[in-house]
């Protein structure tokens, strides 16, 4: 089957499903205490970027060919099955499995990570685990959950650990990013609802150098917000793309912490320090962000205004053995637009949460319960005077504006669209050798059952 035909079938199927009533997928098989469920997720998207690379044109990262403007489509279908089995009181066995069929057509994405003649089928999830509850300190019961296999590991708001697959090159569908599971992950989660401890061991995909990382996350959650502390150690890495073998890190976060005296105001932030050494390589990098959200609950459309400052260290001398550029690890699209792909142009294709200083102002509105709209402004600056080793005379990289709309058509159908524009600063002009404004249009549809 031609890859373009696969995408066309996905689009046609998505539209057909959107027009149909919801179909039940729970309990497709029940045998005593065994419950088997099935589901399917389908996504299609269309994308247009004018003046990629600030006018240089889209450059395929494998062939080196310049294809000019970028017009492409992506699609995927992910059927899944999961089960639960309760062999005894306070004991549940569970598992899940899924496969992703994906394709990219057209020129390929604007960053050159995929081209327009690719389609593939990959095992996405395959994991088993068990869950048990018991009495412990305090009045609230404790729950212990252990699982292992190809699965997601998602911590906090996705600042460091969220998406285990880069969806690049042979994987296809770079922007839709249907694959999130790590190549292998084992986790244990002990929690009583407010206090939790989560040790983990993960292996990233080949685009992430098959990095093996062990760590643990301690979290505390209350009605006023949540706090967390994380430690992780890179046990092994191929170090073909990143230099991270032997790197350690600690991270402290606060998410959605409300201000009692000011209704509607909350703060979030995180600080991460990366350190350690392996052979002749020494690590000394950091990143931080601070964010304030204010919800005007009494106004029409319930507007929420957000300001965020984020800084990710860069490396003033990328050619020595001191690694000072922050390693963003496995961040992902976790909390809506701008988290943690900062900018649909600059954050998707040029700056990847390393060697940058960002200001973000976001206004989100809710005209109806099912429709959300808004606008985001970003100012991107470099932390050091280089762009992936290319010297620049000025740290001002770009300014970007995104306008978005999200429509939840039903419990099973979600549609979204974004228009964006990015204006180059002197840093981008020095890095790319051109100074044209980039324009972007993108839209996508996701159907789940």
N, C-alpha and C positions, 0 to 999 in steps of 0.2 A: 504494500500500500504506500502511495506517495505521502511524504510528510506533510505537504500542503493539504492533501485530502484529509489527513488525520485532524488537522486543525479546523478545517471547514466542518467536518463532522462534529467536532467538539462544540463549535459555535452553534451549529444548528441544533444539537442536542440540548445545549444550555438554554436556548430560547424556548425550545419545546417544553423542557422541564419547568421553566419559569411560568409557563401558561397553564400548568396542571396543578390540581390540588395536591397537598402534601401526602406522601405515602409513608406508612408506618414501617420502620425497620427494626424496632425493638422486638426481642423474643421471637426471632424467626425459627428458633428451635428451642424447646423446653423439654428437658428430661430430668424430672425431679428437681434437684437443686442446681442443675446446670442450665444456664441461660446463655444462648448464643444470639448475638446481634450483628446486623450487617448495615453498611452504609456506603455512600458514594459522595465524593466531592468533585466538582467540575469547575474549572476556571478558564476564562478566555480574556484576552486583552489586546488592545491595539495602541500603538505608540508612534509618535512623530517627534523628531528632534531636528530643528533647523540650526545650522552652523555648529555641529559638534566640535569639541575641542576649540571653542571660541573662534571658529572660522576655518581651522585647518582641515576639518572633515573627519568623518568616522574612520578610524584605523583599526583593522582587524588585528588583534594581538597575536594571532598565530601566523597568518599569511603575510602580514605587513601591508596588505592592500588598503588603499584609501578609497572608500566607497561614497564619499560626499555626505549628504544628509542621511539621516537614519530613519527609515520607515519600516516597521516590523510588527509582527504579531506573535503572540505566545498563547499556548493552550495546554491544559493538562486534565487528566482524569485520574482520580485516585479511589478505587474501590477498596473497602476495608471490612474486616470482620473482627469481632472481639467477643470474649466470653467471661462469665463469672461463674464460680462454682463454690458452694458453701458446704463443705463436708462436715463441719462441726460448728458449734456455737462460737461466735467471735473469731471465726477463721474464714477468710475468703481467698480463693485462688483466682487469678485473672490473667488475661493475656490479650494481645492484639497483633494483627498483621495487616499490612496494606502494600499495594504496588502503585507506583506512579508511572503513567504513560504521558510523556510530554513532548512538545515540539516547538520549534521556533521557525518562522518563515519571514521572508523579506530580506533586508540587508543584515539583520541582526541588531542586537542592542547597541546603543550609542557609545558605550564604553569599549566595544570590541571584544567582549568576553564570550559572546556566542555569535554564530553566523546564521544565515537564513536557510540552511539546508541540513538541519539536524533534527532528529527525533530519537527518543529512546524509551526504554521501559526498565525500571529499576525497582528492586525491593526497597521499600521505604521504612516500614516498621515491622519488627518481629521480636516480641518480648514476652516474658512471663514474670509473674510475681505473686506475692501473697500479702495479705493485710490481716492484722489481728488487733484487738483492743483489750485493754486491761486496766485495772485500777492502779493508781500511782499517787505521788504526792499531790495534795489538793483534792477538791471535789470533782474536778472534770476528768473524765476517763482519758487515757492516753491511747494513741494509735501508732502502731509500728507497721511500716510498709516497706518491703524489699522488692526490687525488680531488676531485671537485667536483659540485655539484648540490644537490638537497634531501636532506640527510643529517644524521645525528647528529654532534655535536661534544661529546665528554665528557672532562673533565679532572679529574684527582685523584679526590676522593670526592664530586664534585657540589656543592661549596661555592659556586661561581660559575657554572660552565658545565656544563650537563647536559641540560636540557629546553628545546628551542627553541620550544615552543608552549604557551600558557597554557591551552588547552582550555576557554575561557570563551565565554559568550554564544552566538553562532551555531555554534560548533564542537561543542558538546554534550559529554556524558560528562566533566564536570569532574573528578570524583574518580578514575575509572579512568584518565584521562589517556592515551589510546592514542596520541596524536600527540606525538612528541618531536623530529622533524626540524626543522631550521631552514629558513626559506623559501629560503635559498641559503647554501651553505657551501663554501669551498675550503680544503683543508688539505694540508700536506706533513708527513710524519713520517719523520725520520731517526733510526735506532736501531740499537744493537748488543746490545740485550737489557738492559744495565745503564744505559746513558747514552742519552738521547733528546732530540730537539729537535722541537717541533711548532709551526710558524707556522700561523696560521689567519685567515680572513676570513669573517665570518658576518653574516647579516641575520635578525633575529627576526621573529616573526609580527606581525600588525597589533595584537594585544593588548599586544605589547611595543614599540609605537610604531615598528615596522619598523626598529629600531635597527641601524645598520651599525657593526660593530666589527672592528678589526684587532688582532692580538696574536700572542704567541708564548709557549710554555711549555717550560721546560728541566727535565728530570726525571732523577733518579739513583735506581736501584732495586737493592737488594741483598736477601739473605736476611733481614737484620735489620730491613728496612723500606724506606721510600722518602722522598726529599726532592724538592722542586720549587720553582721560582720562575717567576712568570707576570707578564707585562706586557700591558696592553690599552689601546686608545684608541678612544673612541666618535667615529667620523668624522661621523656624521649620525644624527639621530633626529627623529621627528615631534613628540616632547615633548607629546603629548596626555595621557598618563597619568603618565609619569615626566619629570623634568627631568634629562637626561643628555647632551645634545648638547655635545661638547667635553670630556667627562669622561675622565680617564686614571686608571689604577690599577696598583699593583704588589702582588703577593701572594707570600708565602713559606709553605711548608707542610712538615710532617713527618707521615707516616702509618704507623701500626703499627710504631713503632720499639721494638724489644724491649730489655729490661734484662737484660744477661748474668747478673747475680748473682741475679736473681729470675725463675725460670722461670714463664711464664704471664702476666707483667706486660708491658704495652706502653703507649706514649703516642702520641697524635696531637694535632695542633694546626695552626692557620693564622692568619696575620695579613694583613689587606688594608687598604691605604690608598688612598683615592680623592681625587683632586686635579685641578687644572687650572681653566680658565675658558673661557667663550664669551660674548662681548659683555659684558653687565653681570653675568653669573652667575659666581660663584666656588664651586668645589667643595672641601669640606674634611670628609670623612667617613672612618670606619674601622669595622672589625669584627674580632673575634678569637674564637677558642675554644681551650680546652685540654681534653683528654679522656684518662682513664686506664681501661684495660680489664684485668681480672684473671680468668683462667680457672682454675677449681679442677678441674684435669684428673683428680685422683685421687678425686673424689667422684662418687657416682651422678648421672646425668643431666648431667654435665659443666657445671655452672653457670658462667656468665660474668657478672661484676658490672662495671658501667660507671658512671663519674661524668663529667659534662661541665659546664663552665661556658662560656657563650657570651654575647658582648656585641656589640650592633650599635648604632652611634651614632644618636641622634635629633637633631632640630632644635628648639632652644629657641624660635626665632622663624620659623615656616614661611612667614611673609608677606614676608620680606626676600629679597634676591638671593643670600644666602649659603646654599648647600645643604649642610647638615651631617648630614642623615639618610642613613644607609647605603643604597645601592641594591643589592638582593640579586641583581639580574640574572637568570640562567637556572638557578637551583638546582633540584634534582630529587630524586626518591626513588631513591637510589643504593645505600645501604648498609644497608637494612632499616629497621624502624620507628624513627622519630626522626631519620632522615638523608634529606633536610634539612627535611622537613616536621615541625616540632617540636610534636607534639601533634595527635591526630586531631580535636580540637575547636578549640583556640585556634590551632594552627599551620596548620590547613586553611582557617579561615574568618575569623580576626580579626587575628592578628599574622603578618607575612610577612617575618621576618628583617630588620627595620628598627625602630629606636627600641625596643629591648628588651634586657633582661638575663635570661638563663635559667639555671636549675640543673636538671640532669636526672640521675636515678638509675635505672638499668635493670638488671633481673635477667632473664637469658635461660637457659632450660633445654632440654635435648635428651633427652626420655624415650626416643625411638627415633631411628634414623637418618633417618626420614622425618617425624618430628613435632618441632616446636619450639614452646615455650610461654614466656610471660614476662609481666612487668609493668613499667611505666614510671611514674615520678613526675616531674612538672615543677612548678617554681615560675616563674611569669612576672612579671617586673617591667618597667616602662617605663624607658627611659634618660632621657627628658625628660618633664616634667609635661604631656603632651598626647597625645591619641589621634587621629592624623590631623588635627591642628590644633584639636581640641576640648579645652579646658583641663580638667585633672583635679587634684584636691587631694592625691592620693596616688599614688605610682608602683607600688604593689602591684596587679597586674592580675588574676591568677588562679592557682589551683592545679589541676592536672589529673592524673588517674590513667587509664592505659590498660592493659587486660589483653588479650593477644593469643594466638592459636594459628595456626600455619602447618603445613599438612599437604601433603607432596608425595606424592600418591596414586600417581603413576607418573612416568616420564620425560617424560610429555606433559601431565599434569594436576596443577594446583596449586590448593589451596583454603585460604582464610584468613578469619579472623573477629576482630573487635575489639569490646570493650565499653569505654566511656569515661564519665568524669564530670568536669565542670569546675566548680569553686567560685569565684564572683567575688570579687575583692578590691575595695577602695574605688575603685581606678582604673577598673575595669570598670563599677562601679555609677555613678560619675560620668559616664562616657562614654555609657552606654546608658540610664540612668535607671531601671534595674530591677536586682534582685539575686537572681534565681532560679538554682538549680543546673541546669546543662545535662547531659542524659543522652544517650548515643549508643550505637547498635548498628549494626554494619555487617559484611557478609560478601561475599566475591566468589570467583569461580571463573575460572581461566584455563586454556585448553586450547591447546596448540601442537603443530603437526605440520610 
